[in-house]
Amino acid sequence: MSNATTSPATANIPAQRVQPMRLLLRNGHPYPKKASAAEQENHSGNTGGVMLDITGVVHFEWLHVITVEFEDDEAFEHAQRTTGWKTWSYRVLEAQTSPADGYQHPAIIAANCAFCGFNLVPE
């Protein structure tokens, strides 16, 4: 049997410390929707939407759910307070999504906003 077959979990363990990243959530609009569609569009057009900067990210994964892992307890706790996301596991949060609030993909829900875009950039 190959090593990949007997212990697949080791394939995802980094050999060295991962440099923290910033998760930039972009084009946010109020969530849940309390405004009409026209008011939502006006908000997005006038402000370019809201942006949220989440620091200390060491892993971001979007499969069936979105999970975000943080470098330390401080970054984890700050992100949890800021976003309202639920704990997935140790230093990992699960981001809420809303298919109805995105454009061609689900929006990421955080801090009472639905974010339609995101970037991961070095800190």
All heavy atoms as an XYZ file, in Angstrom:
955
protein
N       0.833     -1.183      0.000
C       0.000      0.000      0.000
C       0.871      1.236      0.000
O       1.868      1.302      0.695
C      -0.855     -0.010      1.261
C      -2.312      0.055      0.999
S      -3.186      0.142      2.578
C      -4.623     -0.710      2.083
N       0.448      2.243     -0.743
C       1.236      3.473     -0.773
C       0.998      4.294      0.486
O      -0.022      4.137      1.157
C       0.867      4.300     -2.004
O      -0.389      4.899     -1.823
N       1.909      5.184      0.783
C       1.777      6.068      1.934
C       0.535      6.936      1.806
O      -0.143      7.215      2.786
C       3.031      6.923      2.085
C       3.015      7.715      3.369
O       2.423      7.289      4.349
N       3.661      8.856      3.368
N       0.208      7.377      0.595
C      -0.971      8.221      0.373
C      -2.248      7.486      0.745
O      -3.198      8.089      1.207
C      -1.033      8.671     -1.083
N      -2.263      6.178      0.571
C      -3.445      5.392      0.894
C      -3.564      5.149      2.395
O      -4.646      5.149      2.945
C      -3.417      4.027      0.177
O      -3.080      4.247     -1.184
C      -4.762      3.349      0.248
N      -2.439      4.976      3.070
C      -2.479      4.642      4.493
C      -2.609      5.852      5.402
O      -3.159      5.750      6.478
C      -1.222      3.853      4.901
O      -0.077      4.644      4.626
C      -1.156      2.521      4.200
N      -2.115      7.003      4.985
C      -2.207      8.190      5.853
C      -2.406      9.465      5.028
O      -1.515     10.297      4.950
C      -0.963      8.305      6.723
O       0.179      8.396      5.903
N      -3.586      9.637      4.433
C      -3.810     10.811      3.587
C      -3.808     12.133      4.347
O      -3.542     13.173      3.781
C      -5.180     10.540      2.970
C      -5.844      9.604      3.919
C      -4.742      8.776      4.508
N      -4.063     12.119      5.651
C      -4.130     13.361      6.413
C      -2.796     14.093      6.434
O      -2.762     15.319      6.498
C      -4.592     13.085      7.837
N      -1.696     13.379      6.356
C      -0.385     14.035      6.430
C      -0.093     14.878      5.195
O       0.778     15.736      5.227
C       0.741     13.003      6.609
O       0.692     12.093      5.519
C       0.610     12.258      7.925
N      -0.820     14.696      4.122
C      -0.584     15.470      2.900
C      -0.891     16.947      3.092
O      -0.353     17.788      2.398
C      -1.412     14.907      1.759
N      -1.760     17.292      4.049
C      -2.169     18.682      4.249
C      -1.428     19.378      5.376
O      -1.747     20.510      5.707
C      -3.675     18.746      4.521
C      -4.465     18.322      3.312
O      -4.042     18.551      2.187
N      -5.596     17.694      3.538
N      -0.454     18.725      5.980
C       0.282     19.329      7.085
C       1.486     20.060      6.518
O       2.346     19.453      5.893
C       0.719     18.271      8.110
C      -0.520     17.602      8.713
C       1.595     18.895      9.182
C      -0.210     16.434      9.605
N       1.565     21.386      6.714
C       2.702     22.124      6.167
C       4.002     21.758      6.886
O       4.004     21.502      8.075
C       2.332     23.590      6.425
C       1.308     23.562      7.501
C       0.616     22.232      7.421
N       5.091     21.748      6.129
C       6.399     21.414      6.682
C       6.980     22.566      7.487
O       7.831     22.372      8.322
C       7.350     21.035      5.551
N       6.527     23.767      7.224
C       7.022     24.931      7.943
C       5.861     25.842      8.307
O       4.764     25.675      7.817
C       8.043     25.680      7.095
C       7.507     26.136      5.755
C       8.606     26.719      4.900
O       9.730     26.882      5.339
N       8.289     27.041      3.668
N       6.132     26.804      9.158
C       5.109     27.738      9.613
C       4.534     28.513      8.420
O       5.279     29.014      7.589
C       5.712     28.724     10.613
C       4.708     29.643     11.230
C       5.383     30.532     12.278
N       4.413     31.378     12.931
C       3.996     32.545     12.440
N       4.463     32.979     11.287
N       3.128     33.278     13.093
N       3.226     28.614      8.369
C       2.543     29.344      7.307
C       2.505     30.823      7.674
O       2.195     31.174      8.814
C       1.102     28.807      7.131
C       0.339     29.616      6.108
C       1.126     27.347      6.755
N       2.843     31.668      6.727
C       2.780     33.109      6.970
C       1.312     33.550      7.013
O       0.540     33.180      6.135
C       3.511     33.875      5.870
C       5.011     33.674      5.900
C       5.618     34.147      7.216
O       5.315     35.214      7.717
N       6.464     33.322      7.792
N       0.925     34.331      8.020
C      -0.467     34.766      8.130
C      -0.888     35.625      6.936
O      -0.075     36.314      6.325
C      -0.497     35.594      9.406
C       0.781     35.350     10.099
C       1.749     34.815      9.105
N      -2.168     35.547      6.640
C      -2.762     36.325      5.550
C      -3.901     37.172      6.089
O      -4.352     36.986      7.219
C      -3.319     35.379      4.480
C      -2.287     34.482      3.822
S      -3.049     33.243      2.758
C      -3.643     32.058      3.964
N      -4.332     38.089      5.256
C      -5.526     38.885      5.534
C      -6.615     38.406      4.588
O      -6.385     38.245      3.392
C      -5.251     40.369      5.287
C      -4.246     40.935      6.250
C      -3.758     42.320      5.870
N      -4.808     43.217      5.461
C      -4.638     44.173      4.540
N      -3.473     44.328      3.939
N      -5.629     44.957      4.218
N      -7.807     38.167      5.131
C      -8.976     37.841      4.330
C      -9.769     39.126      4.174
O     -10.258     39.684      5.151
C      -9.824     36.762      5.012
C     -11.171     36.431      4.370
C     -10.995     35.946      2.931
C     -11.916     35.403      5.216
N      -9.822     39.639      2.956
C     -10.556     40.868      2.677
C     -11.906     40.501      2.090
O     -11.978     39.935      0.993
C      -9.791     41.744      1.689
C      -8.375     42.141      2.090
C      -7.697     42.902      0.959
C      -8.403     42.975      3.361
N     -12.965     40.794      2.824
C     -14.317     40.574      2.321
C     -14.770     41.885      1.695
O     -14.691     42.944      2.313
C     -15.254     40.151      3.451
C     -14.869     38.860      4.175
C     -15.853     38.565      5.303
C     -14.802     37.699      3.204
N     -15.241     41.802      0.430
C     -15.555     43.015     -0.328
C     -17.009     43.028     -0.782
O     -17.676     42.017     -0.820
C     -14.665     43.108     -1.570
C     -13.182     43.163     -1.280
C     -12.327     43.230     -2.544
N     -12.357     41.960     -3.280
C     -12.993     41.774     -4.446
N     -13.658     42.742     -5.018
N     -12.961     40.593     -5.040
N     -17.445     44.217     -1.174
C     -18.773     44.444     -1.742
C     -19.881     43.947     -0.825
O     -20.794     43.255     -1.252
C     -18.904     43.793     -3.125
C     -17.941     44.376     -4.123
O     -17.020     45.098     -3.753
N     -18.118     44.070     -5.388
N     -19.793     44.344      0.427
C     -20.804     43.942      1.401
C     -22.026     44.840      1.340
O     -21.930     46.029      1.073
N     -23.170     44.238      1.573
C     -24.408     45.004      1.687
C     -25.173     44.479      2.894
O     -24.921     43.366      3.359
C     -25.233     44.923      0.393
C     -25.559     43.542     -0.057
N     -26.621     42.823      0.422
C     -24.927     42.722     -0.936
C     -26.662     41.635     -0.154
N     -25.637     41.540     -0.976
N     -26.087     45.280      3.456
C     -26.773     44.882      4.697
C     -27.412     43.497      4.599
O     -27.974     43.127      3.572
C     -27.843     45.963      4.861
C     -27.296     47.147      4.139
C     -26.529     46.581      2.970
N     -27.297     42.735      5.679
C     -27.883     41.403      5.772
C     -28.391     41.189      7.192
O     -27.694     41.550      8.132
C     -26.832     40.342      5.447
C     -27.377     38.942      5.551
C     -27.976     38.344      4.450
C     -27.325     38.228      6.735
C     -28.492     37.058      4.532
C     -27.846     36.949      6.819
C     -28.426     36.376      5.717
O     -28.954     35.112      5.799
N     -29.554     40.632      7.422
C     -30.499     40.277      6.370
C     -31.058     41.518      5.703
O     -31.013     42.613      6.266
C     -31.584     39.499      7.110
C     -31.482     39.926      8.534
C     -30.064     40.348      8.757
N     -31.559     41.310      4.508
C     -32.053     42.440      3.720
C     -33.214     43.117      4.452
O     -34.223     42.505      4.725
C     -32.516     41.986      2.341
C     -31.388     41.570      1.453
C     -31.902     41.207      0.082
C     -30.747     40.847     -0.826
N     -31.181     40.463     -2.142
N     -32.998     44.374      4.766
C     -34.045     45.177      5.385
C     -34.477     46.287      4.441
O     -35.337     47.069      4.748
C     -33.547     45.773      6.707
C     -33.236     44.720      7.743
C     -32.727     45.326      9.021
C     -32.358     44.212      9.989
N     -31.702     44.700     11.183
N     -33.821     46.352      3.299
C     -34.112     47.395      2.314
C     -34.666     46.743      1.052
O     -34.466     45.550      0.812
C     -32.832     48.157      1.992
N     -35.334     47.550      0.255
C     -35.852     47.043     -1.018
C     -34.677     46.751     -1.959
O     -33.549     47.165     -1.715
C     -36.770     48.085     -1.652
O     -36.004     49.207     -2.066
N     -34.964     46.047     -3.034
C     -33.921     45.735     -4.020
C     -33.298     47.010     -4.569
O     -32.088     47.093     -4.763
C     -34.498     44.882     -5.145
N     -34.110     48.035     -4.821
C     -33.600     49.306     -5.342
C     -32.681     49.981     -4.320
O     -31.643     50.534     -4.680
C     -34.756     50.227     -5.715
N     -33.066     49.948     -3.040
C     -32.226     50.540     -1.991
C     -30.912     49.773     -1.844
O     -29.856     50.376     -1.646
C     -32.980     50.554     -0.660
C     -34.138     51.543     -0.633
C     -35.017     51.369      0.587
O     -35.212     50.222      1.034
O     -35.515     52.388      1.088
N     -30.979     48.444     -1.963
C     -29.760     47.625     -1.904
C     -28.815     48.002     -3.048
O     -27.620     48.163     -2.851
C     -30.115     46.134     -2.011
C     -30.811     45.574     -0.804
C     -29.848     45.276      0.321
O     -28.680     45.002      0.099
N     -30.335     45.327      1.536
N     -29.367     48.113     -4.253
C     -28.555     48.453     -5.424
C     -27.953     49.844     -5.272
O     -26.792     50.068     -5.592
C     -29.419     48.367     -6.691
C     -28.635     48.463     -7.971
C     -27.633     47.323     -8.149
O     -27.909     46.194     -7.715
O     -26.560     47.583     -8.724
N     -28.737     50.772     -4.745
C     -28.251     52.138     -4.518
C     -27.111     52.138     -3.509
O     -26.093     52.801     -3.707
C     -29.397     53.030     -4.039
C     -28.983     54.483     -3.932
O     -28.325     55.015     -4.814
N     -29.372     55.118     -2.844
N     -27.250     51.360     -2.426
C     -26.199     51.261     -1.410
C     -24.908     50.746     -2.040
O     -23.840     51.316     -1.858
C     -26.645     50.332     -0.284
C     -25.544     49.949      0.656
N     -25.097     50.785      1.651
C     -24.784     48.834      0.737
C     -24.115     50.201      2.302
N     -23.912     49.006      1.769
N     -25.020     49.662     -2.808
C     -23.834     49.075     -3.439
C     -23.201     50.029     -4.432
O     -21.991     50.157     -4.503
C     -24.207     47.767     -4.143
O     -24.592     46.823     -3.194
N     -24.019     50.719     -5.203
C     -23.500     51.639     -6.214
C     -22.839     52.863     -5.624
O     -21.801     53.319     -6.108
N     -23.411     53.401     -4.566
C     -22.885     54.622     -3.956
C     -21.625     54.391     -3.137
O     -20.738     55.239     -3.096
C     -23.935     55.281     -3.060
C     -25.028     55.952     -3.857
O     -24.849     56.256     -5.033
N     -26.168     56.161     -3.233
N     -21.545     53.284     -2.468
C     -20.428     53.082     -1.547
C     -19.429     52.049     -2.029
O     -18.383     51.884     -1.420
C     -20.942     52.621     -0.168
O     -21.549     51.336     -0.326
C     -21.918     53.598      0.431
N     -19.754     51.348     -3.097
C     -18.900     50.241     -3.515
C     -19.021     49.091     -2.536
O     -18.233     48.168     -2.531
N     -20.009     49.168     -1.683
C     -20.209     48.140     -0.671
C     -19.263     48.328      0.500
O     -18.371     49.163      0.489
N     -19.488     47.541      1.519
C     -18.682     47.561      2.736
C     -17.524     46.591      2.564
O     -17.653     45.588      1.858
C     -19.558     47.147      3.939
C     -18.746     47.025      5.210
C     -20.715     48.111      4.113
N     -16.381     46.861      3.215
C     -15.236     45.956      3.178
C     -14.868     45.579      4.613
O     -14.943     46.416      5.506
C     -14.055     46.629      2.496
C     -12.906     45.716      2.222
S     -11.830     46.511      1.005
C     -10.263     45.948      1.572
N     -14.494     44.319      4.829
C     -14.089     43.844      6.146
C     -12.725     43.171      6.009
O     -12.531     42.331      5.132
C     -15.129     42.848      6.686
C     -14.901     42.296      8.086
C     -14.907     43.414      9.130
C     -15.990     41.281      8.422
N     -11.776     43.549      6.859
C     -10.406     43.048      6.827
C     -10.208     42.129      8.034
O     -10.262     42.576      9.175
C      -9.444     44.230      6.877
C      -7.989     43.845      6.698
O      -7.663     42.646      6.732
O      -7.173     44.759      6.535
N      -9.981     40.832      7.795
C      -9.800     39.847      8.855
C      -8.345     39.378      8.806
O      -7.902     38.832      7.795
C     -10.766     38.661      8.670
C     -12.213     39.182      8.661
C     -10.557     37.621      9.746
C     -13.229     38.157      8.225
N      -7.614     39.581      9.886
C      -6.181     39.267      9.914
C      -5.902     37.948     10.624
O      -6.757     37.399     11.307
C      -5.395     40.394     10.603
O      -5.881     40.526     11.952
C      -5.559     41.713      9.880
N      -4.668     37.457     10.460
C      -4.222     36.263     11.160
C      -4.691     34.952     10.544
O      -4.651     33.912     11.186
N      -5.105     34.970      9.285
C      -5.608     33.770      8.611
C      -4.426     32.922      8.128
O      -3.521     33.431      7.486
C      -6.510     34.157      7.415
C      -6.920     32.934      6.612
C      -7.724     34.940      7.886
N      -4.457     31.626      8.446
C      -3.419     30.727      7.947
C      -3.981     29.686      6.980
O      -3.226     29.005      6.292
C      -2.636     30.030      9.089
C      -1.810     31.047      9.861
C      -3.548     29.240      9.994
N      -5.304     29.547      6.931
C      -5.911     28.598      5.986
C      -7.341     29.039      5.696
O      -8.082     29.392      6.605
C      -5.906     27.184      6.573
C      -6.376     26.140      5.614
N      -5.567     25.603      4.635
C      -7.580     25.544      5.469
C      -6.255     24.715      3.938
N      -7.484     24.663      4.423
N      -7.713     29.013      4.413
C      -9.067     29.340      3.959
C      -9.506     28.223      3.028
O      -8.768     27.848      2.122
C      -9.046     30.675      3.195
C     -10.379     31.049      2.597
C     -11.278     31.821      3.311
C     -10.718     30.635      1.320
C     -12.498     32.178      2.757
C     -11.937     30.988      0.756
C     -12.834     31.759      1.479
N     -10.693     27.672      3.286
C     -11.163     26.571      2.454
C     -12.651     26.740      2.167
O     -13.442     26.975      3.079
C     -10.913     25.248      3.177
C     -11.227     24.025      2.360
C     -10.705     22.769      3.036
O      -9.468     22.591      3.069
O     -11.534     22.003      3.548
N     -13.029     26.633      0.888
C     -14.427     26.732      0.488
C     -14.775     25.455     -0.250
O     -14.475     25.289     -1.423
C     -14.636     27.941     -0.409
C     -16.065     28.254     -0.729
C     -17.117     27.396     -0.829
C     -16.605     29.544     -0.994
N     -18.266     28.059     -1.139
C     -17.981     29.389     -1.251
C     -16.052     30.813     -1.051
C     -18.814     30.460     -1.559
C     -16.884     31.871     -1.357
C     -18.245     31.707     -1.596
N     -15.368     24.508      0.459
C     -15.851     23.272     -0.153
C     -17.369     23.280      0.015
O     -18.042     24.084     -0.609
C     -15.202     22.047      0.493
C     -13.703     21.891      0.231
C     -13.118     20.751      1.040
C     -13.436     21.680     -1.246
N     -17.900     22.420      0.869
C     -19.342     22.439      1.147
C     -19.676     23.575      2.107
O     -20.787     24.094      2.099
C     -19.797     21.100      1.721
C     -19.467     19.958      0.817
N     -20.112     19.757     -0.374
C     -18.531     18.984      0.910
C     -19.603     18.690     -0.973
N     -18.634     18.210     -0.219
N     -18.712     23.927      2.928
C     -18.811     25.066      3.844
C     -17.513     25.861      3.718
O     -16.530     25.378      3.162
C     -19.015     24.630      5.320
C     -20.328     23.890      5.495
C     -17.856     23.797      5.815
N     -17.529     27.065      4.241
C     -16.308     27.884      4.262
C     -15.725     27.804      5.665
O     -16.421     28.088      6.644
C     -16.605     29.349      3.912
C     -17.131     29.457      2.498
C     -15.353     30.209      4.102
C     -17.590     30.845      2.118
N     -14.453     27.411      5.751
C     -13.767     27.405      7.032
C     -12.518     28.280      6.931
O     -11.863     28.328      5.893
C     -13.373     25.978      7.473
O     -12.592     25.365      6.457
C     -14.612     25.139      7.775
N     -12.236     28.967      8.032
C     -11.098     29.875      8.098
C     -10.326     29.544      9.373
O     -10.886     29.582     10.468
C     -11.557     31.350      8.116
C     -10.361     32.288      8.136
C     -12.476     31.652      6.940
N      -9.035     29.211      9.220
C      -8.182     28.890     10.360
C      -7.285     30.080     10.679
O      -6.782     30.750      9.774
C      -7.321     27.672     10.054
C      -6.450     27.250     11.221
C      -5.614     26.016     10.926
O      -5.716     25.455      9.818
O      -4.847     25.618     11.820
N      -7.044     30.298     11.972
C      -6.272     31.454     12.433
C      -4.982     31.032     13.107
O      -4.875     29.948     13.668
C      -7.134     32.298     13.379
C      -8.321     32.884     12.665
C      -9.507     32.184     12.575
C      -8.211     34.102     12.010
C     -10.591     32.698     11.872
C      -9.281     34.612     11.306
C     -10.475     33.916     11.229
N      -3.991     31.937     13.056
C      -2.655     31.637     13.557
C      -2.575     31.534     15.075
O      -1.723     30.830     15.597
C      -1.636     32.674     13.060
C      -1.822     34.049     13.661
C      -0.728     35.026     13.261
O       0.422     34.613     13.096
O      -1.049     36.206     13.116
N      -3.449     32.238     15.801
C      -3.392     32.195     17.254
C      -4.777     32.469     17.840
O      -5.709     32.821     17.119
C      -2.350     33.168     17.811
C      -2.554     34.608     17.358
O      -3.712     35.053     17.209
O      -1.549     35.311     17.154
N      -4.888     32.302     19.157
C      -6.179     32.483     19.828
C      -6.677     33.918     19.706
O      -7.881     34.150     19.555
C      -6.067     32.108     21.306
C      -5.830     30.621     21.514
O      -6.158     29.823     20.606
O      -5.321     30.248     22.594
N      -5.761     34.876     19.772
C      -6.151     36.287     19.685
C      -6.817     36.595     18.339
O      -7.875     37.224     18.289
C      -4.937     37.190     19.892
C      -5.272     38.664     19.882
C      -4.050     39.538     20.084
O      -3.005     39.035     20.552
O      -4.144     40.729     19.760
N      -6.215     36.158     17.251
C      -6.789     36.391     15.921
C      -8.127     35.668     15.780
O      -9.087     36.210     15.234
C      -5.818     35.939     14.836
N      -8.186     34.423     16.294
C      -9.423     33.639     16.252
C     -10.557     34.357     16.986
O     -11.649     34.531     16.452
C      -9.171     32.253     16.870
C     -10.409     31.440     17.083
C     -10.915     30.642     16.071
C     -11.071     31.458     18.302
C     -12.058     29.882     16.262
C     -12.214     30.707     18.512
C     -12.713     29.915     17.489
N     -10.288     34.783     18.215
C     -11.320     35.430     19.035
C     -11.750     36.770     18.445
O     -12.937     37.111     18.456
C     -10.821     35.585     20.467
C     -10.712     34.246     21.176
C      -9.915     34.298     22.466
O      -9.484     35.400     22.880
O      -9.707     33.217     23.064
N     -10.796     37.539     17.926
C     -11.139     38.825     17.311
C     -12.033     38.604     16.088
O     -13.039     39.296     15.912
C      -9.875     39.588     16.916
C     -10.173     40.921     16.316
N     -10.249     41.122     14.955
C     -10.465     42.114     16.892
C     -10.564     42.378     14.715
N     -10.690     43.000     15.867
N     -11.677     37.648     15.250
C     -12.483     37.359     14.062
C     -13.871     36.872     14.452
O     -14.867     37.264     13.833
C     -11.779     36.328     13.187
N     -13.959     36.059     15.488
C     -15.264     35.545     15.909
C     -16.154     36.681     16.416
O     -17.335     36.738     16.072
C     -15.094     34.474     16.985
C     -16.394     33.746     17.294
C     -16.166     32.523     18.148
O     -15.400     32.565     19.112
N     -16.833     31.437     17.812
N     -15.578     37.591     17.204
C     -16.356     38.747     17.684
C     -16.776     39.642     16.522
O     -17.889     40.149     16.487
C     -15.528     39.569     18.683
C     -15.480     39.007     20.077
C     -14.883     39.998     21.068
N     -13.608     40.582     20.622
C     -12.413     40.055     20.836
N     -12.306     38.916     21.478
N     -11.332     40.662     20.404
N     -15.871     39.862     15.577
C     -16.131     40.766     14.454
C     -17.154     40.206     13.486
O     -18.028     40.928     13.019
C     -14.810     41.047     13.693
O     -13.863     41.598     14.607
C     -15.030     42.015     12.549
N     -17.056     38.922     13.175
C     -17.884     38.327     12.130
C     -19.160     37.676     12.628
O     -20.146     37.605     11.905
C     -17.103     37.243     11.367
O     -16.762     36.187     12.282
C     -15.850     37.815     10.718
N     -19.130     37.142     13.854
C     -20.259     36.373     14.353
C     -20.247     34.925     13.875
O     -21.206     34.186     14.079
N     -19.127     34.471     13.251
C     -19.033     33.104     12.753
C     -18.948     32.123     13.914
O     -18.460     32.446     14.988
C     -17.825     32.938     11.851
C     -17.904     33.720     10.567
C     -19.030     34.246      9.990
C     -16.826     34.054      9.708
N     -18.702     34.885      8.817
C     -17.360     34.774      8.616
C     -15.461     33.808      9.740
C     -16.572     35.259      7.580
C     -14.677     34.282      8.707
C     -15.232     35.000      7.639
N     -19.385     30.890     13.654
C     -19.398     29.838     14.671
C     -18.096     29.034     14.649
O     -17.475     28.868     13.606
C     -20.571     28.893     14.426
C     -21.911     29.569     14.614
C     -23.044     28.616     14.344
C     -24.358     29.368     14.488
N     -25.485     28.576     14.032
N     -17.750     28.506     15.823
C     -16.556     27.666     15.937
C     -16.768     26.360     15.179
O     -17.783     25.694     15.346
C     -16.252     27.366     17.415
O     -16.033     28.598     18.100
C     -15.039     26.464     17.565
N     -15.793     25.997     14.351
C     -15.798     24.727     13.613
C     -14.928     23.720     14.354
O     -15.303     22.585     14.559
C     -15.286     24.984     12.200
C     -15.155     23.778     11.340
C     -14.029     23.020     11.145
C     -16.170     23.166     10.552
N     -14.281     21.986     10.269
C     -15.603     22.059      9.893
C     -17.516     23.455     10.328
C     -16.319     21.241      9.036
C     -18.227     22.649      9.468
C     -17.633     21.555      8.840
N     -13.730     24.152     14.734
C     -12.804     23.347     15.524
C     -11.776     24.307     16.131
O     -11.935     25.522     16.047
C     -12.123     22.260     14.671
O     -11.320     22.841     13.668
N     -10.701     23.780     16.694
C      -9.689     24.608     17.344
C      -9.131     25.647     16.372
O      -8.583     25.283     15.327
C      -8.565     23.708     17.882
C      -7.447     24.457     18.560
C      -7.673     25.129     19.754
C      -6.186     24.502     18.008
C      -6.656     25.817     20.380
C      -5.152     25.187     18.636
C      -5.394     25.847     19.815
O      -4.390     26.529     20.443
N      -9.315     26.924     16.711
C      -8.852     28.066     15.913
C      -9.416     28.089     14.492
O      -8.852     28.708     13.592
C      -7.331     28.134     15.854
C      -6.679     28.502     17.162
C      -5.189     28.719     16.964
N      -4.541     28.993     18.233
C      -3.245     28.897     18.427
N      -2.452     28.559     17.439
N      -2.726     29.159     19.598
N     -10.536     27.426     14.276
C     -11.184     27.399     12.962
C     -12.629     27.850     13.112
O     -13.359     27.352     13.968
C     -11.144     25.989     12.326
C     -11.858     25.969     10.978
C      -9.704     25.512     12.176
N     -13.023     28.805     12.266
C     -14.398     29.292     12.242
C     -15.084     28.869     10.956
O     -14.437     28.745      9.914
C     -14.424     30.826     12.332
C     -13.893     31.438     13.621
C     -13.870     32.962     13.516
C     -14.733     30.997     14.813
N     -16.391     28.660     11.041
C     -17.206     28.380      9.860
C     -17.943     29.658      9.484
O     -18.672     30.228     10.287
C     -18.216     27.278     10.135
C     -19.128     27.021      8.956
C     -20.242     26.027      9.247
O     -20.330     25.523     10.383
O     -21.033     25.769      8.336
N     -17.739     30.095      8.262
C     -18.415     31.298      7.770
C     -19.799     30.934      7.249
O     -19.960     29.956      6.529
C     -17.598     31.935      6.644
N     -20.773     31.723      7.630
C     -22.127     31.538      7.120
C     -22.183     32.034      5.679
O     -21.486     32.989      5.324
C     -23.112     32.338      7.979
C     -24.543     32.251      7.531
C     -25.460     33.160      8.343
O     -25.042     33.783      9.317
N     -26.688     33.256      7.923
N     -22.969     31.385      4.841
C     -23.147     31.834      3.461
C     -24.626     31.975      3.149
O     -25.482     31.441      3.865
C     -22.527     30.855      2.447
O     -23.160     29.586      2.588
C     -21.028     30.721      2.648
N     -24.927     32.699      2.073
C     -26.299     32.875      1.617
C     -26.324     32.860      0.096
O     -25.924     33.838     -0.536
C     -26.878     34.193      2.131
O     -28.155     34.421      1.549
N     -26.790     31.765     -0.513
C     -26.873     31.706     -1.978
C     -27.744     32.805     -2.574
O     -27.450     33.323     -3.640
C     -27.471     30.324     -2.244
C     -27.121     29.527     -1.036
C     -27.151     30.502      0.116
N     -28.776     33.197     -1.865
C     -29.704     34.213     -2.386
C     -29.093     35.610     -2.432
O     -29.591     36.478     -3.146
C     -30.974     34.236     -1.533
N     -28.007     35.840     -1.687
C     -27.445     37.181     -1.598
C     -26.158     37.368     -2.388
O     -25.542     38.421     -2.331
C     -27.199     37.544     -0.127
C     -28.507     37.733      0.609
O     -29.218     38.701      0.289
O     -28.831     36.896      1.459
N     -25.728     36.373     -3.124
C     -24.513     36.489     -3.920
C     -24.833     36.704     -5.386
O     -25.992     36.750     -5.793
N     -23.790     36.852     -6.173
C     -23.916     37.004     -7.614
C     -23.180     35.835     -8.260
O     -21.960     35.812     -8.280
C     -23.314     38.333     -8.085
C     -24.035     39.524     -7.503
C     -23.548     40.170     -6.378
C     -25.206     39.982     -8.078
C     -24.206     41.256     -5.842
C     -25.883     41.067     -7.543
C     -25.380     41.690     -6.425
O     -26.046     42.760     -5.894
N     -23.916     34.846     -8.744
C     -23.379     33.643     -9.360
C     -22.678     32.710     -8.368
O     -22.138     31.694     -8.763
C     -22.425     33.980    -10.519
C     -23.015     34.893    -11.564
C     -24.241     34.276    -12.249
O     -24.257     33.102    -12.532
N     -25.259     35.077    -12.486
N     -22.623     33.058     -7.106
C     -22.095     32.201     -6.041
C     -22.636     32.729     -4.722
O     -23.071     33.876     -4.656
C     -20.557     32.191     -6.034
C     -19.951     33.530     -5.763
N     -19.799     34.033     -4.488
C     -19.482     34.476     -6.598
C     -19.259     35.240     -4.557
N     -19.052     35.527     -5.830
N     -22.630     31.921     -3.660
C     -23.155     32.409     -2.379
C     -22.338     33.572     -1.824
O     -21.129     33.639     -2.004
C     -23.029     31.193     -1.454
C     -22.937     30.021     -2.363
C     -22.238     30.517     -3.602
N     -23.021     34.489     -1.156
C     -22.345     35.568     -0.439
C     -21.838     35.032      0.896
O     -22.419     34.113      1.469
C     -23.310     36.725     -0.202
N     -20.735     35.603      1.388
C     -20.209     35.270      2.702
C     -20.831     36.252      3.692
O     -20.751     37.469      3.507
C     -18.672     35.377      2.732
C     -18.056     34.394      1.732
C     -18.147     35.122      4.142
C     -16.558     34.537      1.558
N     -21.468     35.726      4.740
C     -22.151     36.557      5.727
C     -21.219     36.813      6.907
O     -20.659     35.881      7.480
C     -23.441     35.868      6.227
C     -24.334     35.449      5.055
C     -24.180     36.767      7.219
C     -24.759     36.565      4.140
N     -21.046     38.090      7.266
C     -20.226     38.471      8.423
C     -20.618     39.877      8.851
O     -20.877     40.735      8.001
C     -18.740     38.438      8.076
N     -20.658     40.114     10.147
C     -20.897     41.454     10.695
C     -22.136     42.109     10.095
O     -22.112     43.278      9.717
C     -19.665     42.333     10.498
N     -23.232     41.351     10.009
C     -24.505     41.851      9.491
C     -24.427     42.356      8.057
O     -25.166     43.256      7.665
C     -25.083     42.939     10.408
C     -25.364     42.412     11.791
O     -25.876     41.305     11.950
N     -25.012     43.180     12.801
N     -23.512     41.803      7.276
C     -23.398     42.137      5.853
C     -23.257     40.852      5.050
O     -22.757     39.846      5.542
C     -22.174     43.011      5.582
S     -22.352     44.715      6.110
N     -23.704     40.915      3.796
C     -23.488     39.829      2.829
C     -22.398     40.309      1.884
O     -22.570     41.321      1.196
C     -24.780     39.534      2.076
N     -21.261     39.615      1.875
C     -20.109     40.005      1.059
C     -20.061     39.155     -0.199
O     -20.071     37.927     -0.129
C     -18.811     39.862      1.850
C     -18.712     40.822      2.993
C     -19.172     40.469      4.255
C     -18.183     42.085      2.813
C     -19.097     41.361      5.315
C     -18.100     42.988      3.862
C     -18.562     42.621      5.122
N     -19.993     39.807     -1.346
C     -20.025     39.101     -2.632
C     -18.638     38.861     -3.217
O     -18.521     38.215     -4.254
C     -20.876     39.891     -3.622
S     -22.582     40.012     -3.058
N     -17.606     39.356     -2.588
C     -16.250     39.152     -3.085
C     -15.278     38.987     -1.937
O     -15.550     39.406     -0.814
N     -14.131     38.367     -2.236
C     -13.102     38.211     -1.202
C     -11.732     38.082     -1.870
O     -11.626     37.692     -3.035
C     -13.366     37.025     -0.286
C     -13.206     35.681     -0.949
C     -11.973     35.030     -0.943
C     -14.262     35.077     -1.597
C     -11.820     33.804     -1.558
C     -14.121     33.846     -2.219
C     -12.895     33.209     -2.189
N     -10.700     38.415     -1.103
C      -9.302     38.215     -1.510
C      -8.537     37.724     -0.298
O      -8.830     38.113      0.823
C      -8.647     39.534     -1.962
C      -9.225     40.075     -3.228
O     -10.169     40.846     -3.186
N      -8.676     39.664     -4.347
N      -7.524     36.906     -0.532
C      -6.550     36.545      0.481
C      -5.233     37.193      0.084
O      -4.754     36.980     -1.041
C      -6.362     35.034      0.548
C      -7.433     34.268      1.302
C      -7.302     32.785      1.042
C      -7.355     34.550      2.788
N      -4.678     38.016      0.963
C      -3.431     38.723      0.655
C      -2.463     38.546      1.830
O      -2.880     38.332      2.953
C      -3.684     40.222      0.387
C      -4.574     40.422     -0.837
C      -4.305     40.905      1.591
N      -1.161     38.639      1.570
C      -0.189     38.536      2.675
C      -0.393     39.670      3.673
O      -0.802     40.763      3.302
C       1.168     38.670      1.979
C       0.905     38.454      0.538
C      -0.524     38.825      0.278
N      -0.087     39.393      4.944
C      -0.170     40.449      5.971
C       0.995     41.390      5.805
O       2.044     41.070      5.328
C      -0.178     39.867      7.371
C      -1.542     39.384      7.767
C      -1.658     39.129      9.282
O      -0.651     39.026      9.994
O      -2.796     39.017      9.722
